[in-house]
Amino acid sequence: MAGALLAPILALLLALSPTALAERATQWPDWRLPAPLGRPSNRPGRQDLAYPTWMAGQWQVHSDDLSYQVRFAPNAKGAVVGDRAYNATAIGRALLGEALLQVANDPTNPNRQIAVLAGDQRLESTVVGRHSAQPDPTHFWADELALQVLHGPGDPRVSRVETLSRYALGPDGTVSAEQWQASYPSPALGLAATASSSGHYRLELTPLNPGPPPLQSDPAS
């Protein structure tokens, strides 16, 4: 009886181990939900993704034929976090150009953003699952599952997007990154799902300044 009670707990601990994300990368593109992810916080809207200290600063990112800048800085609690609105705007403009009008953070939830798009459309994105691990001083893994709702003409369109990232700090201070991504249908069709589309990307991050840039006040602090 005790073994039967412990089995689900042991399975969860195994899923959230530092090696679980590396194993998830080997399974791409044959991803399925549920994924080995926990909730962003037991207090919704109060915990952002924390990065290693060596990610603090402003970076020039090169990925395929795209180039943009992102930045990370310590919040009031001392954790290094991404400037989500700034970074999403930079990536969105690189991909969509002027079709992306604005990105804003939810002031009460660092895990939620609203992007305003051309054509009277709004994309609401909320991180609903997360797992991160730093297996050694120069490597960092992070996996996030976001619920996305596209509002516009007609009925809202709902999907889920999972992004698994691996960051590696080089001896020259640059960071190489690899990302695996998959999209899933709306949870209204079932919490369990098979990836409907996928992508794989490689990025190179070059530091632009020696210190962290200022961030907007962190609602999680």
Salt bridges, closest charged atoms under 4 A:
ASP48 OD1 - ARG84 NE 2.99
ASP83 OD2 - ARG71 NE 2.92
ASP106 OD2 - ARG112 NH1 2.97
GLU124 OE2 - ARG112 NE 3.15
GLU124 OE1 - HIS151 NE2 3.35
ASP136 OD1 - HIS139 ND1 2.89
GLU144 OE2 - ARG84 NH2 2.85
GLU144 OE2 - ARG130 NE 2.77
GLU162 OE1 - ARG24 NH2 2.90
GLU178 OE1 - ARG166 NH2 3.45
GLU178 OE2 - HIS200 NE2 2.64
GLU178 OE2 - ARG202 NH2 3.37
